Amino acid sequence: MKPAAVVLAIIAFATACGDDDKKSDAKTAKGDQAAAALPATVDTTMGKVTVKDASRIVPLGGDIAQTVYALGLASNVVGVDTSGAVLPESKGKPTFGNSRSLNPEGILAQRPTVAIGSASVGPRSAVDQLKAAGIPIVLVPDSGKPEDAITRITTVATALGVPDRGKALADRTAGEIAGAKAKGAQAATKPRVAFLYIRGQANLYQIGGKGLGPDSMISAAGGIDAGTELGVQMSAALTPEAMVAAKPDVILVFQKGLESVGGIDGVLKLPGVAQTPAGQNRKVVAMDDLELGGGGPTAGVALNKLVDLLHG
């Protein structure tokens, strides 16, 4: 090897070693930062809970998993539920049922040091089994409106030992939500929106209303929830009479629901839809389940997207 080539090889080797050292130092610093803020005691829907170790995290719910990942703790996550499994950071991680039908044995097999989710996770027997095994369970209130994402982020971050990162993430999310709401309020239109929960493979067709997550997102985006105006609480069976009375200008669905009935043409065949202004104009818009949930760090981005879909 020529002298110049030898020198270049040595420089490349030294640079690579230096980069590895920097990566190692950064990883150690990140771990030290999280550990330094633990133990942490937080208020949960099950009372005060103290977390001493966040090295093996189990997020129960897709929006909670989003939050954990956004806090820079993806390498600490040892398993996810099915709603969290769709996230890119979850690739290769074990799954253990969905957040409403948890498999406690599958969770315990991952030897978690903390499990964290929303108050509606269940069944309760699974939560009790995890608690009996000595796993700290941090359950935050369910998201009722986009702004709830801010306190949820803060609680999750504090419980996992990264409160400073949590504040930065919460502040950013709050700004995005405020910007999207202002955009919706300034829109020239005020569309009537019917959220339809549809699962074609299960023959499940419902119209959403007050108390269901999309209701608050629709209002925040500058729309009128047609189901809420009909007096629907949470959800009700989809009937021709309900759709005609709702008179929606826009029909909003989950992306998976849209796919389950074969797209827009399938939605237009549902009871009463074709007789509505939305059906006549083929104004059917879809968003991802996690986006419309609005309970994580993407709440503001999702709300901004909904504003564009409703008023575009």
C-alpha positions, 0 to 999 in steps of 0.5 A: 500500500502506498504511504498516502493510502496508508495515511488515509486508511489510518485517518478513516479508521480513527474517524470511525472510532471517534464517531463510535465513541461519540455515539456511545457517549451520546447514548450513555448521556441519554440514558443518564439523563433519564435515570437522573430524573427517576424515581418519579411520582406522577398522578394517574387515573389509578392514583399516584404511581412511582416509577424507578426504572424506565429501561424497559417500557411497554406503551399501551396504545398507539398514541402513547407509543408515538409519545414515547418515541417522540421523547427519544426513548424508542430503544427502551420500548420492549413491546407494543400493542397492535395500534402501536405496531403500525409505527415505523419505530415499532418494527421488529418489536413484540406485540401483545393484543390491542389496548382494549384486549391486552394479553398480560402474559405477553406483556410480562414476557417482555420483563417491563419495568413500566407500562404506560397507557390511557385510562381506557386500556383493558380489560381491567383484569389484565391491568390488575394482573400487571399491577400484581406482578409489581409493574408500575402502571401509569394510566393517563386520562383519555383524550377528549380534545386536542389540547389534552395531548399536552398534559398527556405528553407531560405526564408520560415524560415525567414518568419516564424520567425525561421531563425537559424533553416532555416540556419541549415536546408539549410546547411544540404540540401546543403551538401546532394545535393553536395554529391549526385551530386558528386556521380552522376558525378563519376558514370561509366554510363551516361544513357539517361533518358526519364521522362514520365508524365502519368496519366492512368485514364485521358489518359494523356501521355507526355514526359518531357523536358527542364524546367520541374522539373525532367530535372534538377534532371536527369542532376544533377544525372549524366544522359542525359534528352532524352526529352530535347535533342529532343528539348521538352520544358516542355512537349509534347505528347508521340508519338511512333516517339518521344520515338524511337528518344529519345532512352532512356536507362531508363524511369523515372515516378512518382510513382502514374503514374506507378500505374495508368497504372498497373505497368511496364507492363503498361508502356511498352504498351505506344506508342513506349516504347517497341521499346526503349532500356529502354523498351527492358530491362524493365528499368523503375524506379519510384519516388514519386512526391515530391521527383522528385520536388526537391524543399524542404529539401529532395532534396539531399536525393531524388537526391541521390536516383535518382543517385542509380536508374539511375546508378544501 
